[in-house]
């Protein structure tokens, strides 16, 4: 069984639906996922993969196990600098401009 199929089936289970229902909702042939399940196919078309990802509310990269870039970690100094800059911007917005 393909890893992609397993991931789709697990997400369907989390949503409380069957893979057949997913196919019906996404207007995708059930045979395409059956082929994926038994190994006759290695992947799905981009169009079908996009429909499934949208329906399951996950990025396509998640379904394909592609690494997603991690959110950068901010240091305390970064946070202070951002807070100062935000305060300056808010102050500029609050101050009426003189003509």
Backbone as numpy.savetxt, mean C-alpha at the origin, in Angstrom:
# Nx Ny Nz CAx CAy CAz Cx Cy Cz
2.41 -23.67 -3.80 1.55 -22.49 -3.80 2.45 -21.25 -3.80
2.08 -20.27 -4.60 2.93 -19.09 -4.72 2.81 -18.19 -3.49
3.89 -17.50 -3.24 3.94 -16.57 -2.11 2.95 -15.42 -2.32
2.82 -14.97 -3.58 1.87 -13.91 -3.90 0.45 -14.36 -3.59
0.10 -15.57 -4.01 -1.24 -16.08 -3.72 -1.47 -16.17 -2.22
-0.49 -16.69 -1.50 -0.63 -16.81 -0.05 -0.89 -15.46 0.61
-0.17 -14.44 0.14 -0.34 -13.11 0.71 -1.74 -12.58 0.40
-2.20 -12.77 -0.83 -3.55 -12.31 -1.21 -4.60 -13.05 -0.39
-4.45 -14.36 -0.27 -5.41 -15.17 0.49 -5.44 -14.76 1.95
-4.27 -14.47 2.53 -4.21 -14.05 3.93 -4.89 -12.69 4.13
-4.69 -11.77 3.20 -5.34 -10.47 3.30 -6.85 -10.60 3.14
-7.27 -11.49 2.27 -8.71 -11.75 2.12 -9.28 -12.28 3.43
-8.57 -13.21 4.04 -9.04 -13.78 5.31 -9.15 -12.69 6.38
-8.19 -11.79 6.41 -8.25 -10.67 7.37 -9.48 -9.80 7.14
-9.86 -9.65 5.87 -11.03 -8.83 5.53 -12.33 -9.62 5.69
-12.20 -10.94 5.89 -13.39 -11.76 6.05 -14.08 -12.10 4.74
-13.29 -12.15 3.66 -13.86 -12.51 2.36 -13.07 -13.67 1.77
-13.64 -14.31 0.77 -12.94 -15.39 0.08 -12.18 -14.81 -1.12
-11.26 -15.59 -1.64 -10.54 -15.16 -2.84 -11.52 -15.04 -4.00
-12.51 -15.92 -4.04 -13.53 -15.85 -5.09 -14.28 -14.53 -5.02
-14.63 -14.09 -3.81 -15.32 -12.81 -3.64 -14.42 -11.66 -4.07
-13.13 -11.74 -3.73 -12.18 -10.72 -4.17 -12.20 -10.61 -5.69
-12.13 -11.76 -6.37 -12.13 -11.76 -7.83 -13.42 -11.14 -8.37
-14.53 -11.47 -7.76 -15.82 -10.93 -8.19 -15.84 -9.40 -8.02
-15.40 -8.93 -6.86 -15.40 -7.49 -6.59 -14.44 -6.73 -7.51
-13.31 -7.36 -7.84 -12.30 -6.69 -8.67 -12.49 -6.95 -10.16
-13.50 -7.78 -10.48 -13.75 -8.14 -11.88 -12.51 -8.78 -12.51
-11.97 -9.77 -11.77 -10.80 -10.52 -12.22 -11.21 -11.99 -12.35
-10.69 -12.64 -13.35 -10.98 -14.06 -13.54 -10.46 -14.87 -12.35
-11.33 -15.71 -11.80 -10.91 -16.57 -10.68 -9.82 -17.53 -11.15
-9.87 -17.89 -12.43 -8.88 -18.81 -12.99 -7.47 -18.25 -12.89
-7.33 -16.93 -13.03 -5.98 -16.35 -12.96 -5.37 -16.55 -11.58
-6.19 -16.44 -10.53 -5.67 -16.69 -9.19 -5.51 -18.18 -8.91
-6.37 -19.00 -9.50 -6.20 -20.45 -9.36 -4.89 -20.89 -10.02
-4.61 -20.34 -11.19 -3.34 -20.64 -11.87 -2.15 -20.21 -11.03
-2.28 -19.08 -10.38 -1.23 -18.58 -9.50 -1.06 -19.52 -8.31
-2.17 -19.98 -7.78 -2.15 -20.86 -6.62 -1.43 -22.17 -6.90
-1.71 -22.77 -8.04 -1.13 -24.09 -8.34 0.20 -24.01 -9.09
0.63 -22.80 -9.41 1.94 -22.65 -10.03 1.96 -22.60 -11.53
0.79 -22.58 -12.17 0.77 -22.46 -13.64 1.15 -21.04 -14.06
0.99 -20.10 -13.15 1.41 -18.71 -13.38 2.36 -18.32 -12.26
3.30 -17.46 -12.58 4.23 -16.97 -11.57 3.80 -15.61 -11.02
3.02 -14.86 -11.81 2.59 -13.54 -11.35 1.29 -13.15 -12.04
0.80 -11.99 -11.70 -0.43 -11.45 -12.28 -0.10 -10.24 -13.13
-1.03 -9.88 -13.99 -0.82 -8.67 -14.80 -0.79 -7.46 -13.87
-0.15 -6.43 -14.32 -0.08 -5.19 -13.54 -1.48 -4.65 -13.27
-2.35 -4.75 -14.26 -3.72 -4.26 -14.12 -4.44 -5.02 -13.01
-4.36 -6.35 -13.02 -5.04 -7.14 -11.99 -4.41 -6.96 -10.62
-3.10 -6.87 -10.60 -2.40 -6.66 -9.34 -2.80 -5.32 -8.72
-2.94 -4.31 -9.56 -3.35 -2.99 -9.11 -4.78 -3.02 -8.55
-5.67 -3.72 -9.23 -7.05 -3.84 -8.75 -7.10 -4.51 -7.38
-6.33 -5.58 -7.23 -6.31 -6.32 -5.97 -5.73 -5.46 -4.85
-4.62 -4.79 -5.14 -3.98 -3.94 -4.13 -4.93 -2.83 -3.70
-5.61 -2.21 -4.65 -6.57 -1.15 -4.32 -7.70 -1.68 -3.45
-8.24 -2.82 -3.83 -9.35 -3.39 -3.08 -8.94 -3.76 -1.65
-7.74 -4.33 -1.53 -7.26 -4.76 -0.22 -6.61 -3.62 0.56
-6.51 -2.46 -0.09 -5.95 -1.26 0.55 -4.50 -1.46 1.00
-3.70 -2.03 0.10 -2.27 -2.21 0.36 -1.50 -1.76 -0.87
-0.24 -1.35 -0.69 0.56 -1.00 -1.87 0.92 -2.25 -2.67
1.05 -2.09 -3.97 1.45 -3.22 -4.82 2.77 -3.80 -4.33
3.67 -2.92 -3.88 4.98 -3.37 -3.40 4.84 -4.35 -2.24
3.83 -4.16 -1.42 3.59 -5.08 -0.30 3.23 -6.46 -0.82
2.38 -6.50 -1.83 2.00 -7.80 -2.40 3.19 -8.50 -3.04
4.07 -7.72 -3.63 5.23 -8.29 -4.33 6.45 -8.47 -3.43
6.29 -8.17 -2.14 7.38 -8.30 -1.17 8.58 -7.43 -1.52
8.31 -6.31 -2.17 9.41 -5.40 -2.47 9.67 -4.57 -1.23
10.92 -4.27 -1.01 11.27 -3.47 0.16 10.75 -2.06 -0.02
10.17 -1.55 1.03 9.74 -0.17 1.02 10.77 0.64 1.78
10.98 1.85 1.32 11.93 2.71 1.99 11.40 3.03 3.38
12.30 2.95 4.33 11.91 3.26 5.70 11.84 4.76 5.89
10.95 5.16 6.75 10.84 6.57 7.09 12.10 6.98 7.85
12.71 8.08 7.45 13.93 8.49 8.15 13.64 8.80 9.62
14.61 8.48 10.44 14.49 8.74 11.87 15.00 10.15 12.13
14.18 10.92 12.83 14.57 12.29 13.16 15.24 12.32 14.54
16.30 13.07 14.62 16.95 13.26 15.92 16.19 14.35 16.67
16.51 14.50 17.94 15.87 15.57 18.72 16.20 16.93 18.13
17.42 17.07 17.63 17.81 18.33 17.02 16.97 18.60 15.78
16.78 17.56 14.95 15.93 17.72 13.76 14.54 18.17 14.16
13.99 17.54 15.20 12.64 17.88 15.66 12.58 19.32 16.15
13.60 19.76 16.90 13.64 21.15 17.38 13.73 22.12 16.20
14.60 21.81 15.23 14.74 22.68 14.07 13.44 22.79 13.28
12.76 21.68 13.13 11.48 21.68 12.41 10.46 22.50 13.19
10.41 22.32 14.51 9.46 23.06 15.35 9.73 24.56 15.26
11.01 24.95 15.29 11.36 26.38 15.19 10.91 26.94 13.85
11.21 26.22 12.80 10.85 26.68 11.46 9.33 26.79 11.31
8.62 25.82 11.85 7.16 25.84 11.80 6.61 27.04 12.56
7.18 27.32 13.73 6.75 28.48 14.50 6.98 29.77 13.71
8.13 29.86 13.03 8.42 31.05 12.23 7.41 31.20 11.10
7.09 30.11 10.44 6.13 30.15 9.33 4.76 30.56 9.84
4.33 29.97 10.97 3.03 30.32 11.54 2.99 31.78 11.96
4.10 32.25 12.50 4.17 33.67 12.88 4.06 34.57 11.68
4.73 34.19 10.59 4.65 34.97 9.35 3.22 34.99 8.82
2.55 33.91 8.93 1.17 33.83 8.43 0.22 34.64 9.29
0.49 34.70 10.58 -0.39 35.42 11.51 -0.19 36.93 11.45
0.98 37.37 11.01 1.29 38.80 10.96 0.69 39.38 9.67
-0.16 40.40 9.83 -0.76 41.01 8.62 0.33 41.71 7.80
0.24 41.58 6.53 1.20 42.23 5.64 0.80 43.67 5.45
1.82 44.52 5.43 1.57 45.95 5.23 1.85 46.28 3.77
0.98 47.08 3.21 1.12 47.44 1.80 2.06 48.58 1.58
